[in-house]
Amino acid sequence: AEAMQKVGQFIPQNLALTVWAYASVRHDAPTLFDKVVAEAMQKVGQFIPQNLALTVWAYATVRHDAPALFDKVAAEAMQKVGQFNPQNLANTVWAYATVRHDAPALFDKVAAEAMQKV
């Protein structure tokens, strides 16, 4: 309950880690996840690759519908894909595939980046 009151004050890392923690124990807190979407939509440009990957992973894990967030994260991830480590790349594409969110340009960029990291 306290987290929901403070979401607006969270930095990107706090947003990502909050939803990651809930998803890690498979606990969907719809109101909290909705509040994080609203805040993340405004701050996604400040997310580092790990925050981007953890966020979409969390939403996919609990199957919380957030297509606008996935669109925004895809656009941001495409700009930062060169900074993603292999785990971030894998978690990101897994999340998009799991929720069947179409992002072919992102998948192409991730594939190209993964080939350079192998």
N, C-alpha and C positions, 0 to 999 in steps of 0.2 A: 504494500500500500504506500509506503514511504517513497519507494522508487518512482511510482506513478506521479507523485506530487513534484518530484525533482527532475523529471526527464528533460524539461526545458533548459535545465542548467547543465546537462551532461555534455561533455566533450565527445568527439566521435568514438574514442576508445571506450568510454563508459557505455555509450549506446550499443556498440558491438558486443562488448563483454556481457552486458545485461541480458540481451536476447540469447547469446551463446550459452550462458549459464542455465537459463530456463530450458532451452532446447536440449542441452546436454543431459538433463534429467527427464526429457520428454514431457515437459510441463508447458502446455500452451496457455498463456495468460492473455486472452484476446484483447482486453482493454489496454494492457501494457504494450503489447505488440503493436496495436494501432497507434498508440501515442509515440512509440519509437519511430514508426513509419513517418509520421508527421514531422518529427524533429530531424530524422535522418535525411528526409527529402531536402531540407534546407541546408544541411551540413555535409552532404555526400562529397562535395568537392574538397573537403578537408580530410577525408578518410584516407588512411594509408592502405596499401594492398591487403594487409592482414585484416583490417577492419571491414573492408569490402567483402572479402571472402567469408569471414565469420558471420557477417550479417545475413547474407543470402543463404548460407549454410543453415543458420538458425531458423529462418522462415521456412525453408524447404523441409527441415527435419520435423517441425511441428505441423507442417502443411498449412501454414497461415497464409492466406491469399494476400499478396501485395504486389500486383503487376506493375503499378506505377513505380514502386521502389526498385523492382527488378530492372525496369527500363532505364532508370536513372543510374543504377549501379553499373549496368552494362556499358553505358556511355562513358562513365568515369573509368571503369576498368580498362576499356580499350585505350584510354590515354596513358594508363599507368602499367599496362601489362608487362613491360620490360622490367618493372620493379618487383613483380610477383615471384615468390619462390615456388618450387614445384608443388608443395602442399597447398598453397593459396590457389594455384592454377587448377589443381585437381578438385579442391573443395568448391571452387566457383562453378566450374562446368558441371559438377555433380549436382549442385543446387538447381541450376537452370534445367538440367535434364530431368531431375526428380519432379519438379513442378510443371514440366513441359512448357516452359516459357521460351518462346522462339527468340533466339539471339544469334543468328548465323554469322554475322560479322564478328561478334565476340568470340565465337567458337573458332573461326578462322584465325583470328589473332592469337588466341590461346594455343592453337595447334602449332602455329609458326614459332611461337615463343618456346613451347615445350620442346620442339625439335632442336632448338639452339641450346637447351639446357641438358640434353641427354648425352 
